[in-house]
Amino acid sequence: MRLAIVAAMVAAGLAGPARAETCDTFGPGQYYDAIHFCVSSELAAKDGRRYGPENLNRDGAAWCEGAKGDGIGQSITLRVDGGSPFKRLWIANGYGKSDKAFRDNGRIARLKITTDTGLATTVRLLDQAGEQPIMLPREGPWRWVRLTIAEVYRGARYADTCVSAVHADFEFSDNAPWAAGK
């Protein structure tokens, strides 16, 4: 099923630059038909625990990249089918299962963000558990948004880098009454 999703996205022109990815699909939702969480690698399963893209939407779990080293260059791509425009993402950096899991595994320090429309920006993430917002330079009906690890906070025990959750905030808008003190 996962490979069929990737092949269909490549055929539809949603894949962006050619790269092998593993995907998990979530939806439909109120603001989109489907969101595909695609990752460039995943840590091999250990003791029955998996670290794939399906964990980006599960409490107490995490995606952990599976490349050699700290994961610089590894990515998460959100592919949005029939979605409303958005300007903000939320990310739960690190393995948020416990404070020990958070500190033992690597976390993202700097993140390169690119989109299907050519938007490119870099943001610094806080080295703290829990969700934190990422503001994109402008709102858009993005077909895909790629988050690429550019720098990490190294884990105390493991060389992998993990993310507990990432999602698009379709409800936030600069035009909302609560934005800019309106």
Secondary structure as UniProt FT lines:
FT   HELIX           2..11
FT   TURN            12..13
FT   STRAND          22..26
FT   TURN            30..31
FT   STRAND          34..39
FT   TURN            47..48
FT   HELIX           53..57
FT   TURN            59..60
FT   STRAND          63..64
FT   TURN            72..73
FT   STRAND          75..81
FT   STRAND          86..94
FT   TURN            96..97
FT   HELIX           99..104
FT   STRAND          106..115
FT   TURN            116..117
FT   STRAND          120..124
FT   STRAND          131..140
FT   STRAND          144..153
FT   STRAND          161..169
FT   TURN            170..171
FT   TURN            174..175
FT   TURN            177..178
FT   HELIX           179..181
//
